[in-house]
């Protein structure tokens, strides 16, 4: 004689068919109602033109000596500035534009890394928030 338990289903089995039916009905409901939902529109204020023009960056060329060349965007030629005088020179340029001007640092491959870091440290002392490094793209 066979025992009763061997013929019956295990007690822990869950019938998932009703759950699948409910899921498919919900899916159809969402697919039908989704195109009917109105999306919100944002009314943006309008101005006649932009009030703030982007400021031209100040370019600092590190030469590896005690001087750097600075192009402030107002003239085509570069000014030679002592590294010790750089923070006050940059502060004067930052005061010209509300929010400050970005500063870009350029250095040749033969310039010691320490000189570039010294210039970056001086820029941080001058409270420059936007500092970038210039690089030449590789030619193939």
C-alpha positions, -999 to 999 in steps of 0.1 A, spaced: 0 0 0 11 34 -9 12 61 17 -11 90 14 17 116 13 35 102 -18 4 108 -40 -4 143 -29 12 176 -38 38 190 -14 24 214 12 49 241 4 40 245 -33 23 278 -43 0 281 -72 13 312 -91 -12 311 -120 -36 335 -103 -8 360 -97 3 359 -133 -33 366 -144 -36 396 -121 -2 409 -133 -13 407 -170 -46 425 -163 -27 453 -145 -2 455 -174 -31 459 -199 -47 486 -177 -15 506 -175 -8 502 -212 -43 516 -220 -42 544 -195 -6 556 -200 -12 575 -233 -42 593 -217 -22 609 -190 -15 646 -196 21 657 -189 27 689 -171 41 719 -189 64 744 -173 60 781 -181 96 795 -183 102 832 -179 115 850 -209 142 876 -212 152 898 -241 188 885 -241 213 869 -218 226 894 -192 260 877 -185 285 870 -212 310 843 -205 343 857 -193 374 850 -213 398 829 -193 432 840 -180 459 818 -195 491 813 -175 521 798 -193 546 782 -168 581 785 -182 600 768 -154 618 799 -142 607 825 -115 584 841 -141 553 832 -159 536 846 -190 500 857 -185 474 863 -212 442 879 -198 422 879 -229 421 917 -233 453 919 -254 469 895 -278 504 897 -262 514 880 -230 526 898 -199 556 885 -180 548 883 -142 570 872 -113 556 841 -96 556 859 -63 534 887 -77 510 862 -94 483 861 -66 477 898 -65 477 900 -103 451 873 -106 430 888 -78 429 920 -98 417 901 -129 391 881 -109 377 914 -95 370 926 -131 342 900 -136 315 891 -112 319 855 -102 356 855 -113 373 844 -144 384 809 -152 422 804 -152 440 780 -176 475 767 -169 498 757 -198 532 741 -194 557 724 -217 567 688 -213 601 699 -199 587 721 -172 591 705 -137 559 693 -122 567 712 -90 565 745 -108 530 737 -121 519 727 -86 535 759 -72 514 780 -96 482 760 -88 489 766 -50 493 804 -57 460 804 -76 442 787 -47 457 814 -24 442 840 -47 408 822 -42 404 811 -79 376 786 -81 379 776 -118 413 762 -127 420 742 -158 450 726 -175 456 732 -212 468 702 -233 476 698 -270 457 669 -287 478 641 -300 483 641 -337 480 607 -354 
